[in-house]
Amino acid sequence: MNDSGGKTAEQQAYITRFLLDYTAVPLAGGTFLRGVLPARDAVRVVTGTADTVAPHELVSYEVPLSDEDEEPVTAPLVLGWTRTLASGPIPHTDATVMGMPLVRVNTTVLEPADSTSTDQALRVLRTLAWPFVETPPSPALCGFLFTGQDTMRLYLAVEKADGLIAADVQLTGALTALLAALPSLIGEKERWVTDTSDPHCVHAVDLTTW
């Protein structure tokens, strides 16, 4: 992965880590985070009601990774913009991705919602529980998407791949063993297949029956 791609993956992984709590804590009203899709120079934040996995019931908001001054956007800003969008009606769009409406966000005219007391509490707890380290996790988790009631697609940065690998995993079963084996499993090229329905990865790996 080239340096530019590495920096993009690093920022996508940072945003993904920051937003993870909102799979369980509502973004606004009854709207939750259902995925973060890594796109070219952007993240696509997927929202929907709790436990929703049907694409037509989800919305994907494409947020650029840099602002008008070409400075990297921060994860709290992405959260604020997403909350503003999730608090109002779904903007009209004719674009779709993976069966979901795709809204390309103009962050220059969108006001981010203020942080909440829950956001502040999560920030304190997250910082203490997961302190910053110089060496990020490897492989880096650059995104995810709930694909079923007990399945999830993970988007991982693998050094030997020219892009991200999507790993489909089951959330029940021997999770401890799967997570321990995951770094080596996704690096096995014989497992790689092409998924033309998903533009967010270069290869996919099915580990749901592993």
mmCIF file of the C-alpha atoms, coordinates in Angstrom:
data_MODEL
# 
_entry.id   MODEL 
# 
loop_
_atom_site.group_PDB 
_atom_site.id 
_atom_site.type_symbol 
_atom_site.label_atom_id 
_atom_site.label_alt_id 
_atom_site.label_comp_id 
_atom_site.label_asym_id 
_atom_site.label_entity_id 
_atom_site.label_seq_id 
_atom_site.pdbx_PDB_ins_code 
_atom_site.Cartn_x 
_atom_site.Cartn_y 
_atom_site.Cartn_z 
_atom_site.occupancy 
_atom_site.B_iso_or_equiv 
_atom_site.pdbx_formal_charge 
_atom_site.auth_seq_id 
_atom_site.auth_comp_id 
_atom_site.auth_asym_id 
_atom_site.auth_atom_id 
_atom_site.pdbx_PDB_model_num 
ATOM 1   C CA . MET A 1 1   ? 0.000   0.000   0.000  1.00 0.00 ? 1   MET A CA 1 
ATOM 2   C CA . ASN A 1 2   ? 1.527   3.344   -1.052 1.00 0.00 ? 2   ASN A CA 1 
ATOM 3   C CA . ASP A 1 3   ? 2.116   6.198   1.386  1.00 0.00 ? 3   ASP A CA 1 
ATOM 4   C CA . SER A 1 4   ? -0.953  8.137   0.253  1.00 0.00 ? 4   SER A CA 1 
ATOM 5   C CA . GLY A 1 5   ? -3.122  5.049   0.625  1.00 0.00 ? 5   GLY A CA 1 
ATOM 6   C CA . GLY A 1 6   ? -1.540  4.323   3.996  1.00 0.00 ? 6   GLY A CA 1 
ATOM 7   C CA . LYS A 1 7   ? -2.364  7.810   5.284  1.00 0.00 ? 7   LYS A CA 1 
ATOM 8   C CA . THR A 1 8   ? -5.940  7.483   4.055  1.00 0.00 ? 8   THR A CA 1 
ATOM 9   C CA . ALA A 1 9   ? -6.337  4.089   5.725  1.00 0.00 ? 9   ALA A CA 1 
ATOM 10  C CA . GLU A 1 10  ? -4.845  5.492   8.937  1.00 0.00 ? 10  GLU A CA 1 
ATOM 11  C CA . GLN A 1 11  ? -7.397  8.319   9.015  1.00 0.00 ? 11  GLN A CA 1 
ATOM 12  C CA . GLN A 1 12  ? -10.278 5.982   8.160  1.00 0.00 ? 12  GLN A CA 1 
ATOM 13  C CA . ALA A 1 13  ? -9.190  3.651   10.969 1.00 0.00 ? 13  ALA A CA 1 
ATOM 14  C CA . TYR A 1 14  ? -9.054  6.582   13.418 1.00 0.00 ? 14  TYR A CA 1 
ATOM 15  C CA . ILE A 1 15  ? -12.587 7.705   12.479 1.00 0.00 ? 15  ILE A CA 1 
ATOM 16  C CA . THR A 1 16  ? -13.900 4.136   12.671 1.00 0.00 ? 16  THR A CA 1 
ATOM 17  C CA . ARG A 1 17  ? -12.450 3.622   16.163 1.00 0.00 ? 17  ARG A CA 1 
ATOM 18  C CA . PHE A 1 18  ? -13.962 6.902   17.344 1.00 0.00 ? 18  PHE A CA 1 
ATOM 19  C CA . LEU A 1 19  ? -17.458 6.124   16.052 1.00 0.00 ? 19  LEU A CA 1 
ATOM 20  C CA . LEU A 1 20  ? -17.726 2.503   17.227 1.00 0.00 ? 20  LEU A CA 1 
ATOM 21  C CA . ASP A 1 21  ? -19.654 3.360   20.412 1.00 0.00 ? 21  ASP A CA 1 
ATOM 22  C CA . TYR A 1 22  ? -22.541 4.721   18.344 1.00 0.00 ? 22  TYR A CA 1 
ATOM 23  C CA . THR A 1 23  ? -23.477 1.214   17.216 1.00 0.00 ? 23  THR A CA 1 
ATOM 24  C CA . ALA A 1 24  ? -24.984 0.943   20.726 1.00 0.00 ? 24  ALA A CA 1 
ATOM 25  C CA . VAL A 1 25  ? -25.539 4.608   21.662 1.00 0.00 ? 25  VAL A CA 1 
ATOM 26  C CA . PRO A 1 26  ? -28.029 6.473   19.415 1.00 0.00 ? 26  PRO A CA 1 
ATOM 27  C CA . LEU A 1 27  ? -26.652 9.192   17.156 1.00 0.00 ? 27  LEU A CA 1 
ATOM 28  C CA . ALA A 1 28  ? -29.995 10.986  17.279 1.00 0.00 ? 28  ALA A CA 1 
ATOM 29  C CA . GLY A 1 29  ? -33.439 9.772   18.322 1.00 0.00 ? 29  GLY A CA 1 
ATOM 30  C CA . GLY A 1 30  ? -33.699 6.159   17.183 1.00 0.00 ? 30  GLY A CA 1 
ATOM 31  C CA . THR A 1 31  ? -30.865 6.393   14.637 1.00 0.00 ? 31  THR A CA 1 
ATOM 32  C CA . PHE A 1 32  ? -27.717 4.362   15.192 1.00 0.00 ? 32  PHE A CA 1 
ATOM 33  C CA . LEU A 1 33  ? -24.408 3.799   13.400 1.00 0.00 ? 33  LEU A CA 1 
ATOM 34  C CA . ARG A 1 34  ? -24.699 0.708   11.192 1.00 0.00 ? 34  ARG A CA 1 
ATOM 35  C CA . GLY A 1 35  ? -21.409 0.954   9.359  1.00 0.00 ? 35  GLY A CA 1 
ATOM 36  C CA . VAL A 1 36  ? -18.404 2.974   8.207  1.00 0.00 ? 36  VAL A CA 1 
ATOM 37  C CA . LEU A 1 37  ? -17.423 2.332   4.595  1.00 0.00 ? 37  LEU A CA 1 
ATOM 38  C CA . PRO A 1 38  ? -13.919 3.364   3.466  1.00 0.00 ? 38  PRO A CA 1 
ATOM 39  C CA . ALA A 1 39  ? -14.113 5.190   0.124  1.00 0.00 ? 39  ALA A CA 1 
ATOM 40  C CA . ARG A 1 40  ? -11.565 7.105   -1.940 1.00 0.00 ? 40  ARG A CA 1 
ATOM 41  C CA . ASP A 1 41  ? -10.641 10.226  0.092  1.00 0.00 ? 41  ASP A CA 1 
ATOM 42  C CA . ALA A 1 42  ? -13.831 9.818   2.156  1.00 0.00 ? 42  ALA A CA 1 
ATOM 43  C CA . VAL A 1 43  ? -15.737 7.749   4.673  1.00 0.00 ? 43  VAL A CA 1 
ATOM 44  C CA . ARG A 1 44  ? -19.333 6.711   4.140  1.00 0.00 ? 44  ARG A CA 1 
ATOM 45  C CA . VAL A 1 45  ? -21.135 6.727   7.474  1.00 0.00 ? 45  VAL A CA 1 
ATOM 46  C CA . VAL A 1 46  ? -24.075 4.317   7.374  1.00 0.00 ? 46  VAL A CA 1 
ATOM 47  C CA . THR A 1 47  ? -27.042 5.026   9.643  1.00 0.00 ? 47  THR A CA 1 
ATOM 48  C CA . GLY A 1 48  ? -30.327 3.308   10.437 1.00 0.00 ? 48  GLY A CA 1 
ATOM 49  C CA . THR A 1 49  ? -32.515 2.112   13.264 1.00 0.00 ? 49  THR A CA 1 
ATOM 50  C CA . ALA A 1 50  ? -31.210 -0.433  15.768 1.00 0.00 ? 50  ALA A CA 1 
ATOM 51  C CA . ASP A 1 51  ? -30.582 -3.878  14.232 1.00 0.00 ? 51  ASP A CA 1 
ATOM 52  C CA . THR A 1 52  ? -31.465 -2.718  10.698 1.00 0.00 ? 52  THR A CA 1 
ATOM 53  C CA . VAL A 1 53  ? -29.451 -4.442  7.960  1.00 0.00 ? 53  VAL A CA 1 
ATOM 54  C CA . ALA A 1 54  ? -31.751 -4.118  4.912  1.00 0.00 ? 54  ALA A CA 1 
ATOM 55  C CA . PRO A 1 55  ? -29.954 -1.758  2.479  1.00 0.00 ? 55  PRO A CA 1 
ATOM 56  C CA . HIS A 1 56  ? -33.100 0.181   1.551  1.00 0.00 ? 56  HIS A CA 1 
ATOM 57  C CA . GLU A 1 57  ? -33.631 0.996   5.242  1.00 0.00 ? 57  GLU A CA 1 
ATOM 58  C CA . LEU A 1 58  ? -30.110 2.389   5.651  1.00 0.00 ? 58  LEU A CA 1 
ATOM 59  C CA . VAL A 1 59  ? -28.553 5.682   4.525  1.00 0.00 ? 59  VAL A CA 1 
ATOM 60  C CA . SER A 1 60  ? -24.889 6.205   3.625  1.00 0.00 ? 60  SER A CA 1 
ATOM 61  C CA . TYR A 1 61  ? -23.480 9.715   4.120  1.00 0.00 ? 61  TYR A CA 1 
ATOM 62  C CA . GLU A 1 62  ? -20.219 10.318  2.238  1.00 0.00 ? 62  GLU A CA 1 
ATOM 63  C CA . VAL A 1 63  ? -17.984 12.676  4.228  1.00 0.00 ? 63  VAL A CA 1 
ATOM 64  C CA . PRO A 1 64  ? -14.684 13.893  2.685  1.00 0.00 ? 64  PRO A CA 1 
ATOM 65  C CA . LEU A 1 65  ? -11.518 13.239  4.687  1.00 0.00 ? 65  LEU A CA 1 
ATOM 66  C CA . SER A 1 66  ? -10.223 16.794  4.224  1.00 0.00 ? 66  SER A CA 1 
ATOM 67  C CA . ASP A 1 67  ? -11.772 20.253  4.548  1.00 0.00 ? 67  ASP A CA 1 
ATOM 68  C CA . GLU A 1 68  ? -11.714 23.198  2.120  1.00 0.00 ? 68  GLU A CA 1 
ATOM 69  C CA . ASP A 1 69  ? -8.165  24.010  3.284  1.00 0.00 ? 69  ASP A CA 1 
ATOM 70  C CA . GLU A 1 70  ? -7.060  20.429  2.563  1.00 0.00 ? 70  GLU A CA 1 
ATOM 71  C CA . GLU A 1 71  ? -6.646  19.778  6.287  1.00 0.00 ? 71  GLU A CA 1 
ATOM 72  C CA . PRO A 1 72  ? -7.688  16.343  7.613  1.00 0.00 ? 72  PRO A CA 1 
ATOM 73  C CA . VAL A 1 73  ? -11.119 16.356  9.233  1.00 0.00 ? 73  VAL A CA 1 
ATOM 74  C CA . THR A 1 74  ? -11.379 15.113  12.796 1.00 0.00 ? 74  THR A CA 1 
ATOM 75  C CA . ALA A 1 75  ? -13.547 12.260  14.020 1.00 0.00 ? 75  ALA A CA 1 
ATOM 76  C CA . PRO A 1 76  ? -15.579 14.551  16.363 1.00 0.00 ? 76  PRO A CA 1 
ATOM 77  C CA . LEU A 1 77  ? -16.436 16.689  13.313 1.00 0.00 ? 77  LEU A CA 1 
ATOM 78  C CA . VAL A 1 78  ? -17.566 13.618  11.376 1.00 0.00 ? 78  VAL A CA 1 
ATOM 79  C CA . LEU A 1 79  ? -19.734 12.685  14.355 1.00 0.00 ? 79  LEU A CA 1 
ATOM 80  C CA . GLY A 1 80  ? -21.196 16.201  14.550 1.00 0.00 ? 80  GLY A CA 1 
ATOM 81  C CA . TRP A 1 81  ? -22.020 16.326  10.838 1.00 0.00 ? 81  TRP A CA 1 
ATOM 82  C CA . THR A 1 82  ? -23.564 12.857  10.934 1.00 0.00 ? 82  THR A CA 1 
ATOM 83  C CA . ARG A 1 83  ? -25.704 13.757  13.934 1.00 0.00 ? 83  ARG A CA 1 
ATOM 84  C CA . THR A 1 84  ? -26.966 16.890  12.179 1.00 0.00 ? 84  THR A CA 1 
ATOM 85  C CA . LEU A 1 85  ? -27.948 14.816  9.154  1.00 0.00 ? 85  LEU A CA 1 
ATOM 86  C CA . ALA A 1 86  ? -29.482 12.030  11.257 1.00 0.00 ? 86  ALA A CA 1 
ATOM 87  C CA . SER A 1 87  ? -31.589 14.583  13.152 1.00 0.00 ? 87  SER A CA 1 
ATOM 88  C CA . GLY A 1 88  ? -33.401 15.792  10.031 1.00 0.00 ? 88  GLY A CA 1 
ATOM 89  C CA . PRO A 1 89  ? -35.173 14.342  7.002  1.00 0.00 ? 89  PRO A CA 1 
ATOM 90  C CA . ILE A 1 90  ? -33.098 12.254  4.620  1.00 0.00 ? 90  ILE A CA 1 
ATOM 91  C CA . PRO A 1 91  ? -31.809 14.538  1.837  1.00 0.00 ? 91  PRO A CA 1 
ATOM 92  C CA . HIS A 1 92  ? -32.997 13.605  -1.643 1.00 0.00 ? 92  HIS A CA 1 
ATOM 93  C CA . THR A 1 93  ? -30.454 11.674  -3.659 1.00 0.00 ? 93  THR A CA 1 
ATOM 94  C CA . ASP A 1 94  ? -30.479 9.586   -6.815 1.00 0.00 ? 94  ASP A CA 1 
ATOM 95  C CA . ALA A 1 95  ? -27.141 7.949   -5.970 1.00 0.00 ? 95  ALA A CA 1 
ATOM 96  C CA . THR A 1 96  ? -26.875 4.534   -4.347 1.00 0.00 ? 96  THR A CA 1 
ATOM 97  C CA . VAL A 1 97  ? -24.114 2.248   -3.100 1.00 0.00 ? 97  VAL A CA 1 
ATOM 98  C CA . MET A 1 98  ? -24.621 -1.441  -2.282 1.00 0.00 ? 98  MET A CA 1 
ATOM 99  C CA . GLY A 1 99  ? -28.377 -0.832  -2.443 1.00 0.00 ? 99  GLY A CA 1 
ATOM 100 C CA . MET A 1 100 ? -28.284 2.081   0.031  1.00 0.00 ? 100 MET A CA 1 
ATOM 101 C CA . PRO A 1 101 ? -29.139 5.717   -0.725 1.00 0.00 ? 101 PRO A CA 1 
ATOM 102 C CA . LEU A 1 102 ? -25.825 7.612   -0.959 1.00 0.00 ? 102 LEU A CA 1 
ATOM 103 C CA . VAL A 1 103 ? -25.768 11.253  0.187  1.00 0.00 ? 103 VAL A CA 1 
ATOM 104 C CA . ARG A 1 104 ? -22.592 13.173  -0.668 1.00 0.00 ? 104 ARG A CA 1 
ATOM 105 C CA . VAL A 1 105 ? -22.128 15.687  2.142  1.00 0.00 ? 105 VAL A CA 1 
ATOM 106 C CA . ASN A 1 106 ? -21.056 19.274  1.484  1.00 0.00 ? 106 ASN A CA 1 
ATOM 107 C CA . THR A 1 107 ? -19.327 19.968  4.781  1.00 0.00 ? 107 THR A CA 1 
ATOM 108 C CA . THR A 1 108 ? -18.663 23.618  3.884  1.00 0.00 ? 108 THR A CA 1 
ATOM 109 C CA . VAL A 1 109 ? -22.334 24.486  4.409  1.00 0.00 ? 109 VAL A CA 1 
ATOM 110 C CA . LEU A 1 110 ? -23.281 21.906  7.056  1.00 0.00 ? 110 LEU A CA 1 
ATOM 111 C CA . GLU A 1 111 ? -23.146 22.860  10.734 1.00 0.00 ? 111 GLU A CA 1 
ATOM 112 C CA . PRO A 1 112 ? -21.975 20.023  12.999 1.00 0.00 ? 112 PRO A CA 1 
ATOM 113 C CA . ALA A 1 113 ? -24.230 19.296  15.966 1.00 0.00 ? 113 ALA A CA 1 
ATOM 114 C CA . ASP A 1 114 ? -22.855 20.168  19.393 1.00 0.00 ? 114 ASP A CA 1 
ATOM 115 C CA . SER A 1 115 ? -21.352 17.339  21.410 1.00 0.00 ? 115 SER A CA 1 
ATOM 116 C CA . THR A 1 116 ? -23.578 15.820  24.090 1.00 0.00 ? 116 THR A CA 1 
ATOM 117 C CA . SER A 1 117 ? -22.829 14.868  27.681 1.00 0.00 ? 117 SER A CA 1 
ATOM 118 C CA . THR A 1 118 ? -22.741 11.242  26.508 1.00 0.00 ? 118 THR A CA 1 
ATOM 119 C CA . ASP A 1 119 ? -20.104 12.168  23.921 1.00 0.00 ? 119 ASP A CA 1 
ATOM 120 C CA . GLN A 1 120 ? -17.972 13.766  26.621 1.00 0.00 ? 120 GLN A CA 1 
ATOM 121 C CA . ALA A 1 121 ? -18.328 10.787  28.945 1.00 0.00 ? 121 ALA A CA 1 
ATOM 122 C CA . LEU A 1 122 ? -17.387 8.384   26.137 1.00 0.00 ? 122 LEU A CA 1 
ATOM 123 C CA . ARG A 1 123 ? -14.369 10.550  25.307 1.00 0.00 ? 123 ARG A CA 1 
ATOM 124 C CA . VAL A 1 124 ? -13.086 10.303  28.880 1.00 0.00 ? 124 VAL A CA 1 
ATOM 125 C CA . LEU A 1 125 ? -13.715 6.562   29.138 1.00 0.00 ? 125 LEU A CA 1 
ATOM 126 C CA . ARG A 1 126 ? -12.307 5.839   25.672 1.00 0.00 ? 126 ARG A CA 1 
ATOM 127 C CA . THR A 1 127 ? -9.114  7.778   26.391 1.00 0.00 ? 127 THR A CA 1 
ATOM 128 C CA . LEU A 1 128 ? -8.526  5.924   29.641 1.00 0.00 ? 128 LEU A CA 1 
ATOM 129 C CA . ALA A 1 129 ? -9.498  2.488   28.343 1.00 0.00 ? 129 ALA A CA 1 
ATOM 130 C CA . TRP A 1 130 ? -7.785  2.809   24.932 1.00 0.00 ? 130 TRP A CA 1 
ATOM 131 C CA . PRO A 1 131 ? -4.918  5.278   25.365 1.00 0.00 ? 131 PRO A CA 1 
ATOM 132 C CA . PHE A 1 132 ? -3.203  6.583   22.243 1.00 0.00 ? 132 PHE A CA 1 
ATOM 133 C CA . VAL A 1 133 ? -0.257  4.482   21.097 1.00 0.00 ? 133 VAL A CA 1 
ATOM 134 C CA . GLU A 1 134 ? 2.323   5.276   18.437 1.00 0.00 ? 134 GLU A CA 1 
ATOM 135 C CA . THR A 1 135 ? 1.864   1.929   16.692 1.00 0.00 ? 135 THR A CA 1 
ATOM 136 C CA . PRO A 1 136 ? -1.704  1.430   15.446 1.00 0.00 ? 136 PRO A CA 1 
ATOM 137 C CA . PRO A 1 137 ? -3.328  -2.017  15.429 1.00 0.00 ? 137 PRO A CA 1 
ATOM 138 C CA . SER A 1 138 ? -2.393  -4.254  12.523 1.00 0.00 ? 138 SER A CA 1 
ATOM 139 C CA . PRO A 1 139 ? -4.286  -4.969  10.393 1.00 0.00 ? 139 PRO A CA 1 
ATOM 140 C CA . ALA A 1 140 ? -6.018  -1.608  10.743 1.00 0.00 ? 140 ALA A CA 1 
ATOM 141 C CA . LEU A 1 141 ? -9.817  -1.691  10.863 1.00 0.00 ? 141 LEU A CA 1 
ATOM 142 C CA . CYS A 1 142 ? -10.803 0.971   8.311  1.00 0.00 ? 142 CYS A CA 1 
ATOM 143 C CA . GLY A 1 143 ? -14.519 0.299   8.304  1.00 0.00 ? 143 GLY A CA 1 
ATOM 144 C CA . PHE A 1 144 ? -17.328 -2.159  8.885  1.00 0.00 ? 144 PHE A CA 1 
ATOM 145 C CA . LEU A 1 145 ? -20.929 -2.893  7.958  1.00 0.00 ? 145 LEU A CA 1 
ATOM 146 C CA . PHE A 1 146 ? -23.601 -4.963  9.668  1.00 0.00 ? 146 PHE A CA 1 
ATOM 147 C CA . THR A 1 147 ? -24.742 -7.411  6.972  1.00 0.00 ? 147 THR A CA 1 
ATOM 148 C CA . GLY A 1 148 ? -27.121 -9.619  8.973  1.00 0.00 ? 148 GLY A CA 1 
ATOM 149 C CA . GLN A 1 149 ? -28.424 -10.184 12.473 1.00 0.00 ? 149 GLN A CA 1 
ATOM 150 C CA . ASP A 1 150 ? -25.264 -12.135 13.340 1.00 0.00 ? 150 ASP A CA 1 
ATOM 151 C CA . THR A 1 151 ? -22.848 -11.240 10.523 1.00 0.00 ? 151 THR A CA 1 
ATOM 152 C CA . MET A 1 152 ? -20.569 -8.304  9.819  1.00 0.00 ? 152 MET A CA 1 
ATOM 153 C CA . ARG A 1 153 ? -18.194 -7.219  7.066  1.00 0.00 ? 153 ARG A CA 1 
ATOM 154 C CA . LEU A 1 154 ? -14.844 -5.834  8.252  1.00 0.00 ? 154 LEU A CA 1 
ATOM 155 C CA . TYR A 1 155 ? -12.633 -3.640  6.047  1.00 0.00 ? 155 TYR A CA 1 
ATOM 156 C CA . LEU A 1 156 ? -8.977  -4.233  6.879  1.00 0.00 ? 156 LEU A CA 1 
ATOM 157 C CA . ALA A 1 157 ? -5.728  -2.746  5.593  1.00 0.00 ? 157 ALA A CA 1 
ATOM 158 C CA . VAL A 1 158 ? -3.386  -5.573  4.613  1.00 0.00 ? 158 VAL A CA 1 
ATOM 159 C CA . GLU A 1 159 ? 0.174   -4.748  3.585  1.00 0.00 ? 159 GLU A CA 1 
ATOM 160 C CA . LYS A 1 160 ? 0.373   -7.286  0.742  1.00 0.00 ? 160 LYS A CA 1 
ATOM 161 C CA . ALA A 1 161 ? -2.925  -6.119  -0.802 1.00 0.00 ? 161 ALA A CA 1 
ATOM 162 C CA . ASP A 1 162 ? -3.206  -3.087  -3.063 1.00 0.00 ? 162 ASP A CA 1 
ATOM 163 C CA . GLY A 1 163 ? -6.247  -1.834  -1.175 1.00 0.00 ? 163 GLY A CA 1 
ATOM 164 C CA . LEU A 1 164 ? -8.560  -3.032  1.573  1.00 0.00 ? 164 LEU A CA 1 
ATOM 165 C CA . ILE A 1 165 ? -9.657  -6.602  2.260  1.00 0.00 ? 165 ILE A CA 1 
ATOM 166 C CA . ALA A 1 166 ? -13.287 -7.167  3.270  1.00 0.00 ? 166 ALA A CA 1 
ATOM 167 C CA . ALA A 1 167 ? -13.683 -10.039 5.726  1.00 0.00 ? 167 ALA A CA 1 
ATOM 168 C CA . ASP A 1 168 ? -17.153 -11.445 6.364  1.00 0.00 ? 168 ASP A CA 1 
ATOM 169 C CA . VAL A 1 169 ? -17.424 -12.837 9.892  1.00 0.00 ? 169 VAL A CA 1 
ATOM 170 C CA . GLN A 1 170 ? -20.106 -14.378 12.069 1.00 0.00 ? 170 GLN A CA 1 
ATOM 171 C CA . LEU A 1 171 ? -20.743 -12.773 15.451 1.00 0.00 ? 171 LEU A CA 1 
ATOM 172 C CA . THR A 1 172 ? -21.646 -16.068 17.116 1.00 0.00 ? 172 THR A CA 1 
ATOM 173 C CA . GLY A 1 173 ? -19.404 -19.069 17.595 1.00 0.00 ? 173 GLY A CA 1 
ATOM 174 C CA . ALA A 1 174 ? -15.699 -19.214 18.426 1.00 0.00 ? 174 ALA A CA 1 
ATOM 175 C CA . LEU A 1 175 ? -15.027 -15.473 18.237 1.00 0.00 ? 175 LEU A CA 1 
ATOM 176 C CA . THR A 1 176 ? -11.878 -15.568 20.374 1.00 0.00 ? 176 THR A CA 1 
ATOM 177 C CA . ALA A 1 177 ? -10.248 -18.096 18.058 1.00 0.00 ? 177 ALA A CA 1 
ATOM 178 C CA . LEU A 1 178 ? -11.397 -16.233 14.944 1.00 0.00 ? 178 LEU A CA 1 
ATOM 179 C CA . LEU A 1 179 ? -10.042 -12.882 16.140 1.00 0.00 ? 179 LEU A CA 1 
ATOM 180 C CA . ALA A 1 180 ? -6.702  -14.463 17.023 1.00 0.00 ? 180 ALA A CA 1 
ATOM 181 C CA . ALA A 1 181 ? -6.443  -16.068 13.571 1.00 0.00 ? 181 ALA A CA 1 
ATOM 182 C CA . LEU A 1 182 ? -7.900  -13.144 11.583 1.00 0.00 ? 182 LEU A CA 1 
ATOM 183 C CA . PRO A 1 183 ? -4.587  -11.368 10.723 1.00 0.00 ? 183 PRO A CA 1 
ATOM 184 C CA . SER A 1 184 ? -3.144  -14.499 9.150  1.00 0.00 ? 184 SER A CA 1 
ATOM 185 C CA . LEU A 1 185 ? -6.398  -15.656 7.518  1.00 0.00 ? 185 LEU A CA 1 
ATOM 186 C CA . ILE A 1 186 ? -6.986  -12.437 5.587  1.00 0.00 ? 186 ILE A CA 1 
ATOM 187 C CA . GLY A 1 187 ? -3.391  -12.506 4.349  1.00 0.00 ? 187 GLY A CA 1 
ATOM 188 C CA . GLU A 1 188 ? -3.872  -15.883 2.620  1.00 0.00 ? 188 GLU A CA 1 
ATOM 189 C CA . LYS A 1 189 ? -4.268  -14.958 -1.043 1.00 0.00 ? 189 LYS A CA 1 
ATOM 190 C CA . GLU A 1 190 ? -5.946  -18.246 -1.908 1.00 0.00 ? 190 GLU A CA 1 
ATOM 191 C CA . ARG A 1 191 ? -8.923  -17.061 0.160  1.00 0.00 ? 191 ARG A CA 1 
ATOM 192 C CA . TRP A 1 192 ? -9.292  -13.801 -1.774 1.00 0.00 ? 192 TRP A CA 1 
ATOM 193 C CA . VAL A 1 193 ? -12.230 -13.387 -4.135 1.00 0.00 ? 193 VAL A CA 1 
ATOM 194 C CA . THR A 1 194 ? -13.525 -10.398 -6.068 1.00 0.00 ? 194 THR A CA 1 
ATOM 195 C CA . ASP A 1 195 ? -16.820 -8.894  -4.904 1.00 0.00 ? 195 ASP A CA 1 
ATOM 196 C CA . THR A 1 196 ? -18.071 -6.679  -7.717 1.00 0.00 ? 196 THR A CA 1 
ATOM 197 C CA . SER A 1 197 ? -21.027 -5.539  -5.586 1.00 0.00 ? 197 SER A CA 1 
ATOM 198 C CA . ASP A 1 198 ? -18.760 -3.809  -3.074 1.00 0.00 ? 198 ASP A CA 1 
ATOM 199 C CA . PRO A 1 199 ? -16.654 -0.839  -4.282 1.00 0.00 ? 199 PRO A CA 1 
ATOM 200 C CA . HIS A 1 200 ? -14.981 -0.404  -0.886 1.00 0.00 ? 200 HIS A CA 1 
ATOM 201 C CA . CYS A 1 201 ? -12.539 -3.328  -1.134 1.00 0.00 ? 201 CYS A CA 1 
ATOM 202 C CA . VAL A 1 202 ? -10.196 -4.951  -3.634 1.00 0.00 ? 202 VAL A CA 1 
ATOM 203 C CA . HIS A 1 203 ? -10.781 -8.480  -2.348 1.00 0.00 ? 203 HIS A CA 1 
ATOM 204 C CA . ALA A 1 204 ? -13.233 -10.235 -0.025 1.00 0.00 ? 204 ALA A CA 1 
ATOM 205 C CA . VAL A 1 205 ? -12.730 -13.187 2.308  1.00 0.00 ? 205 VAL A CA 1 
ATOM 206 C CA . ASP A 1 206 ? -15.609 -15.304 3.629  1.00 0.00 ? 206 ASP A CA 1 
ATOM 207 C CA . LEU A 1 207 ? -14.856 -16.389 7.202  1.00 0.00 ? 207 LEU A CA 1 
ATOM 208 C CA . THR A 1 208 ? -18.471 -16.914 8.288  1.00 0.00 ? 208 THR A CA 1 
ATOM 209 C CA . THR A 1 209 ? -18.008 -20.678 8.379  1.00 0.00 ? 209 THR A CA 1 
ATOM 210 C CA . TRP A 1 210 ? -14.465 -20.732 9.744  1.00 0.00 ? 210 TRP A CA 1 
# 
